[in-house]
Amino acid sequence: MTATGPLPGYNFAYLNEQTKRMIRRALLKAVAIPGYQVPFASREMPMPYGWGTGGMQVTASILMPDDTLKVIDQGADDTTNAVSIRNFFAKTAAVETTTATAQASVIQTRHRIPEEPLREDQILVYQVPIPEPLRFLEPRETETRKMHALSEYGLMHVKLYEDIARYGHIATTYAYPVEVDGRYVMDPSPTPKFDNPKMDDCAALQLFGAGREKRIYAIPPYTKVISLDFDDYPFEVQTWEEACGLCGARDSYLDEVILDDRGGRLFCCSDTDFCEKRRAMGYRGAMSGEPQEAAE
Amino acid sequence: MSIATHSADIAAGFADPPVDSAQVFRAVIDAMSRPGKVVPVPGDLDPPAPMTPALAAVVLTLADFDTQLWLSPEFATDEVLAFLRFHTGASLVDDPADAAFAISLGREKAPIADLPRGTPAYPDRSATLIVQVETLDDDGPLRLTGPGIRQESRLDVAPLPEGFWQARADAVGDFPLGIDVIFASRTHVAALPRTTKVSERRG
């Protein structure tokens, strides 16, 4: 093993080969049955469940030495979870890492889809906490499995309807259920519904791993993904009156950052790479502390 | 059935299994997620006849002691059996209904109707048929549509036995139940998940 290779004493990409084969077989069935949750023998990973063990196992099973890996957590490359997972694979698989969406061949994500459209040569791996979209409506796995088998999704529409009855609109803002290729209703993981349209007809392969719940599912490229709605209450994404305070973007998903206890707040892009790239191109927001030369 | 007892009788497997199988798997999942795309399979295996390097690479990447393999008569030679037993540890089954992977040669009749298609609750408990062929081209008489395909893709695959496409259509007609097919030539793979609709169009 060379100095630049993976950490001595560890198999390439951490997992043992039998585990990877088991996950790879599950991944192939997941791709063949879009939106269906394939059970798999999830392993212990060197971090607690809930921190992306499912996504990591999928990433470990697809990674090749010449991949370039990007990891984001709520759109950011620089949070603890993202940094730790990126370092983990830099050590155990000796892959290149990047924060630039365009340079990555594999992107592992917690709860966001990059703003920049993905390409055919990229794979997006989602960390999923609760893969079953029907779980909060029906706690029994035996029943939800039957409901999926029978395409019995009426309950989900009742849930969305109750939103309308109570709030006057569909108040579900994240983990907004989608229908994949006209068959399975799927949980897109807790991404904001702002990202749902990006799943539809996406050029990249999308893989989902839920470690604690031991499920893998997938959306093949160019697959129809529809957010559930009603004719008179069509699906809508979030909008903001503000632009990004740093880069001035009006078309990206914004985080609200509280600045002080006098009502000061900053709205800024949740996708840090997207925001940095725009600022590098000269775009400035109202709170960037610099003159707004090229601001929109 | 005699089993080769000397390791010298058995052709070598992957030189670097973690890296080689990762690269082969990416070729396979690329093919499975983009039906009709003909993807090169890296590696330099020299498996016993009639296995091609690409077919052997796919089997060594996916099969192990957790999977049941069904081999067609053409593949059930002492050398192939010894090779697969040694490198994968997979159990070989006589009944296609027990198979996770069924492997057949293009001109042979594949037991498509007998392969497990999964259950409504667990459609993933279904077989993957791996067919070794001579010709694999992403331009040809077959027109493919479905998930993974932008508008339509084309495929030429040969030789296949009479009735193959009808048998495959019957096996995948009750989605989500079905079988998935991987074609392996000497150096490439292509795949047809159960979601792909195939129609023949000459010219």
Chai-1 contact restraints between the chains, C-beta under 6 A:
chainA,res_idxA,chainB,res_idxB,connection_type,confidence,min_distance_angstrom,max_distance_angstrom,comment,restraint_id
A,N11,B,P18,contact,1.0,0.0,6.0,A-B,restraint_1
A,F12,B,P18,contact,1.0,0.0,6.0,A-B,restraint_2
A,F12,B,V19,contact,1.0,0.0,6.0,A-B,restraint_3
A,E17,B,P17,contact,1.0,0.0,6.0,A-B,restraint_4
A,Q18,B,D64,contact,1.0,0.0,6.0,A-B,restraint_5
A,R21,B,D64,contact,1.0,0.0,6.0,A-B,restraint_6
A,R24,B,F25,contact,1.0,0.0,6.0,A-B,restraint_7
A,R25,B,L62,contact,1.0,0.0,6.0,A-B,restraint_8
A,L28,B,M32,contact,1.0,0.0,6.0,A-B,restraint_9
A,K29,B,D124,contact,1.0,0.0,6.0,A-B,restraint_10
A,V31,B,M32,contact,1.0,0.0,6.0,A-B,restraint_11
A,V31,B,S33,contact,1.0,0.0,6.0,A-B,restraint_12
A,A32,B,D180,contact,1.0,0.0,6.0,A-B,restraint_13
A,A32,B,P193,contact,1.0,0.0,6.0,A-B,restraint_14
A,A32,B,R194,contact,1.0,0.0,6.0,A-B,restraint_15
A,I33,B,P123,contact,1.0,0.0,6.0,A-B,restraint_16
A,I33,B,P176,contact,1.0,0.0,6.0,A-B,restraint_17
A,P34,B,P147,contact,1.0,0.0,6.0,A-B,restraint_18
A,V38,B,D124,contact,1.0,0.0,6.0,A-B,restraint_19
A,M64,B,A22,contact,1.0,0.0,6.0,A-B,restraint_20
A,M64,B,Q23,contact,1.0,0.0,6.0,A-B,restraint_21
A,M64,B,R26,contact,1.0,0.0,6.0,A-B,restraint_22
A,P65,B,V19,contact,1.0,0.0,6.0,A-B,restraint_23
A,R145,B,A121,contact,1.0,0.0,6.0,A-B,restraint_24
A,A149,B,P120,contact,1.0,0.0,6.0,A-B,restraint_25
A,A149,B,A121,contact,1.0,0.0,6.0,A-B,restraint_26
A,D181,B,P147,contact,1.0,0.0,6.0,A-B,restraint_27
A,L205,B,S33,contact,1.0,0.0,6.0,A-B,restraint_28
A,P220,B,S33,contact,1.0,0.0,6.0,A-B,restraint_29
A,P220,B,P147,contact,1.0,0.0,6.0,A-B,restraint_30
A,P220,B,G148,contact,1.0,0.0,6.0,A-B,restraint_31
A,P221,B,S33,contact,1.0,0.0,6.0,A-B,restraint_32
A,P221,B,G148,contact,1.0,0.0,6.0,A-B,restraint_33
A,Y222,B,R150,contact,1.0,0.0,6.0,A-B,restraint_34
A,T223,B,P147,contact,1.0,0.0,6.0,A-B,restraint_35
